Amino acid sequence: MSSERRQSLRFDKVFTVYLTTQQGMTRGIARNISSSGLFVETRDALPLGGQIKGTFSGDDGTEMTALCEVRYQVALNYSSSQNGDEQQQQVVATGTRGAGLRIIAYETRENHPMLLVDRERVLH
């Protein structure tokens, strides 16, 4: 029996998100989005507990911006063997990092107040 803690429907869709922090702007790959948050693969670490803006762009040019809180970070390191002849196999180490973001508010229009999301904060 599965003990799923998630209460919101999740979309396992991969798309680009532009992240704005106090240090500037960076790009990430959003995955596993729900109405309350998402996971973003990033090249750089994000400030744990910090607030950032995430802007999503649709194929039709529409944009949506959400104010998010960085809830957690992960770093994944892994390696794989590249095929070659048996005596010259090469092990390649690589990795990625990411962050779990909680959506706090949505920007409805540029230069307008954010639309707050009424949600209880849960600490683990």
Beta strands, then each sheet from edge to edge (+ up, - down):
strand 1: 15-21
strand 2: 24-31
strand 3: 37-42
strand 4: 51-57
strand 5: 63-82
strand 6: 90-107
strand 7: 114-116
sheet 1: 7+ 6- 3+ 2- 1+ 4- 5+
end
